[in-house]
């Protein structure tokens, strides 16, 4: 694994105990040029950083040592955890993102990510269910790593959590509305059981839309519309059963 040490000043003291690290949060850089994103993550004024950045050629920059708190997740929640910078490792992947021509992640990037994840999972005993996207933990603010990030492929390598339903079989339930308020409540409850948290300060309908969109970006990537349907319900039921 090709690691390049290029440290950022944007981290918090003191060192964290190893056992405090529970999560890995995956991001895309969301900037036009890779060099600009690296510069931003190393700029003291930006107050932004991550532990790692995976370049387009697959090379991995080490920006902040694992045991220090990098500034990558911001306002974030998952299950009963808040402000996940304290308990996570952040991995940025070079990609212009939705704002600047979102594209597929390269094979070299995903190959390097797999190696890095294997290393971190072993080192910190991180659960598959605790490897998340930025949009999972900040659904009202973030879209990354987005619907082109290969969660399903990574799950087949045993690295991340995903449903195990046959996409072709459940697709027939797509866009079919839920038959009752009870089904809607079950879906919302399932979102909470998975880990998605209600966003403070938002009305219920907007809350549900944001959480459903984040859920789809992760678990139903070929249709992200923020609308609950029977397919979403079936996926949610499968996830809470695993």
N, C-alpha and C positions, 0 to 999 in steps of 0.2 A: 504494500500500500504506500503510495507516494505522498508523504506528508511534508508540507512546507510550513515552517514556523514563521509567522508574520504577525506579531502580537498587536492587539488593539488595547488602548488605554481605558476602554469603556467596560469596567467591571467593578464589582463591589467587594470590599474587604469585610470580615476576614475570610479565610478559607472555610469551606463547608465540610462538615463530616461526610465521609463517603456514603454512609447509610441514608443521608438526607436526600440524595438524588434518586428520584422515583420515575421521572418522565424524560422522554425525548420529544422535542417539538420540532417539526419539519416546516420550513418556510421556503418560498422562492424570493429572490432578491427584488424583483419588481422594478428594475431600472433598465433604461435603454442599452447601456453598455456595461459589460462586466467590470471593466476597470473603475468605472464610476461607483459601482456598488461596493467594491473592495475599499475604495477610498473613503466612502461614507462610513463603513463599518469600523474604520480606523481613525475617524475624525472625532476628536474630543468634543467638539461643539454639537455633533449630531446626537450624542447620548444614546447611540444604538450600537449593538454588537451581537455577535453570536460566538459559540465555541468553535464552530467549523464552517467553512464555506467550500462547497464542491464546485469547481470551475467547469466550464463547458468541455474541456479536454479530459475531465475526470480527476485532475489533480486536486488534492485536499489541502486547503489552508487551515492551519491551526491559529485561531485569533485570540482565544482566551483559554487558559488551562482548565481542565474539567472541574477542578475543585473550587474554582471561583465562580461567582454569579455573574453571568453575562446578561446584557440588557436586550433581550430579544422578544419576550412574550407580552410585555406590557400588562394592561388590565386583562386578566384572564381567570377562568374558573373551570374546574373539572371535578365532578363529584363534590367532595367536601374541601377540596384544595382551592386556594385563592392565590393570585399573584404568583404564577408558576415559575417566574425567574428563579425563585428561591430553591425550587425543588427539581429543576429540569436542566437538560443540556439542549442547546439550540443548534440546529443544522440548517444553514442557508444553502440553497441550490441555485446556481446562476440561471436565471430565466427572466425575460422581460416582463412577464406577468400579464394580467388581463388589460392593463392600461396601455401597454406598449407592444402588443402583438404576441400574446401568449402562445407558446409553442410546446411541442412535445419535449420531454427531458431526454437527453441523449443516452445512448446505450452505455457510453463510458461513465456518465454521471451515475446511472443506476447501478452499474457494476461496482463503482467506488462506494456508493451509499450502502450497498449490501455488506461490503467488507467492514465499513465503519460501524454499521449497526451491530453486526456480529460481535465486534470488539467491545462496544459499549454495553451491550446486553450482558455479556459475560462478566465484564468488569464491575458493573453496578447491579447485577441481578435484576434487570428491568423487565417488568411483565409486558407481554405483547399488547395487552389492552391499554398500556400507558405510553404507547408510541403514537403520537397524535399529530394532526396538522394544526397550523395556527388558526385556521377557521373553526376548528373544533372547540378551541378554548376561548376564542374571541369572535363569536359568530356575527356580532353586530358591526364589527370593525374590519374583519379580514376575510379574504377569499383564498389565500394561499395554504398549501401548495396547489390547490385547484383540482378541477375535474380531469385534468390530463396526467395527474400524478398516479403512478401505477400501484395503488394500494392492493388490488387483487393479485397482481403478479408477485408482489412482495410477500403476501400472505401464503402463496403457494410454496415460497421458500422458507416458511415457518418463522418469518421475522415480525409480522404485524398481524393484527386482528381483523377479520373480515367475516361476513356471513358465508355460509357454505351451501346456499341454495343455487339451483341451476338457473342461470339468467334467462334462458329460453322458456323455461316452464313458468317463471313468475312474471314474465313480460306481458302475458295475456291479461294480467290484472292491472296493468298500467292505465292511468287516466280514468279508472273506474272509481267513482266517488264512494266514500265510506257510507255504509247503510244506516248508521245511527250515531247519535252523540256519544254513546257508550264506546263505540269503536275509536272515535276521535280521542276520547279521554284515555283509552288504553294506549294509543300511539304516543300521546304526550307523556304518559307515565313511563312508557318504555324509553323514551328519549332521556328522561331523568335517570332511569336505572342504568342506561348505557354510560351516562356521565355528563350529558349536556345540561347546562344550568340556566335557569330563568335569568333574563337580563334585567337588572334593576332600572327603573325609570321609563320602561316601555309598556305600552298597552298590551293586553293579552294577545290580540290578533297579530300585532307586529312581532311580538316575542315568538309566537308559534311559527310565523313565516321565516324569521331569521334562523331559528333552530332547525326547522325542516330543510331549509336550503343548505345549511352546513352538513346535516345528516346526508343529504343527497350527494353533495360534493364528495363525500367520503364513501358512501355505500351504494349509490345509484347514479353513477357518474354520467351516463349517456342522456339523462334528462334531469336537469336542475332547474326547477320552476317554482320551488317554495310551496307547492300545493300537495297536500296529503292525499294519497290515493291508496287503493287496496294493496298495490305492490309495496309501497312504503311500509304499510302496516305489517305485511308478511315478513319483510326484511327485519323490521324492529323486533318482532316476536322471535325470529330465529336468533338474533344477536343476544337477547336476554336469556335465551335457553342454553347458550354455549358456555 
